[in-house]
């Protein structure tokens, strides 16, 4: 079981459409650790940490988002990130 951590920036119509709440629910359902937050320029940033297959599944889900979202782009950066063993929503940066 291989572990993976990624930082993703999701662009498009992703704020004001429950993207962060949806991300928290999906990530918890997959057993991932990390966080999600809005960025002032209009994107959503998230860190997903966990089993490689589950992180990859969350990346795939991020291309769709919740039903009201319209995702234009998902930028994925593979990084070594240390997070608490939970998934939470953080304040906007």
FENHURA-V355270 format. One record per pair of residues at least 4 apart in sequence whose ideal C-beta (glycine too) atoms are under 7 Angstrom apart, sorted by the first residue. I is the first residue (numbers start at 1). J is the second residue. If there is no record, write none. Layout:
i = [I & I]
j = [J & J]
This chain:
i = [1 & 2 & 3 & 3 & 3 & 4 & 4 & 5 & 5 & 5 & 5 & 5 & 6 & 6 & 6 & 6 & 6 & 6 & 6 & 7 & 7 & 7 & 7 & 7 & 8 & 8 & 8 & 8 & 8 & 8 & 8 & 9 & 9 & 9 & 10 & 10 & 10 & 10 & 10 & 10 & 11 & 11 & 11 & 12 & 12 & 12 & 12 & 12 & 13 & 13 & 13 & 14 & 14 & 14 & 14 & 14 & 14 & 15 & 15 & 15 & 15 & 17 & 17 & 17 & 18 & 18 & 18 & 19 & 19 & 19 & 19 & 19 & 20 & 20 & 20 & 20 & 20 & 21 & 22 & 22 & 22 & 23 & 23 & 23 & 24 & 24 & 24 & 24 & 24 & 25 & 26 & 26 & 26 & 27 & 27 & 27 & 27 & 27 & 28 & 30 & 30 & 30 & 30 & 31 & 31 & 32 & 32 & 32 & 32 & 32 & 32 & 32 & 33 & 33 & 33 & 33 & 33 & 33 & 33 & 34 & 34 & 34 & 34 & 34 & 34 & 35 & 35 & 35 & 35 & 35 & 35 & 35 & 36 & 36 & 36 & 37 & 37 & 37 & 37 & 37 & 37 & 38 & 38 & 39 & 39 & 39 & 39 & 39 & 40 & 40 & 47 & 47 & 48 & 48 & 49 & 49 & 50 & 50 & 51 & 52 & 53 & 54 & 55 & 56 & 57 & 58 & 59 & 59 & 62 & 63 & 63 & 64 & 65 & 65]
j = [51 & 52 & 50 & 51 & 52 & 52 & 55 & 47 & 49 & 79 & 80 & 81 & 48 & 55 & 59 & 76 & 77 & 78 & 79 & 45 & 47 & 77 & 79 & 81 & 46 & 48 & 59 & 62 & 74 & 75 & 76 & 43 & 45 & 75 & 14 & 43 & 44 & 62 & 71 & 74 & 43 & 72 & 73 & 69 & 70 & 71 & 72 & 73 & 17 & 69 & 70 & 19 & 43 & 44 & 65 & 69 & 71 & 19 & 38 & 42 & 44 & 66 & 68 & 69 & 22 & 66 & 68 & 23 & 44 & 65 & 66 & 69 & 24 & 36 & 38 & 44 & 89 & 25 & 26 & 65 & 66 & 27 & 36 & 46 & 28 & 36 & 87 & 88 & 89 & 29 & 30 & 58 & 61 & 32 & 34 & 48 & 58 & 87 & 87 & 50 & 54 & 57 & 58 & 50 & 54 & 48 & 49 & 50 & 54 & 55 & 58 & 87 & 49 & 50 & 83 & 84 & 85 & 86 & 87 & 46 & 47 & 48 & 49 & 83 & 87 & 46 & 47 & 83 & 87 & 88 & 89 & 90 & 44 & 46 & 89 & 45 & 89 & 90 & 91 & 92 & 93 & 44 & 92 & 43 & 44 & 45 & 92 & 93 & 92 & 93 & 81 & 83 & 55 & 58 & 81 & 83 & 54 & 55 & 55 & 56 & 57 & 58 & 59 & 60 & 61 & 62 & 74 & 76 & 74 & 71 & 74 & 71 & 69 & 71]
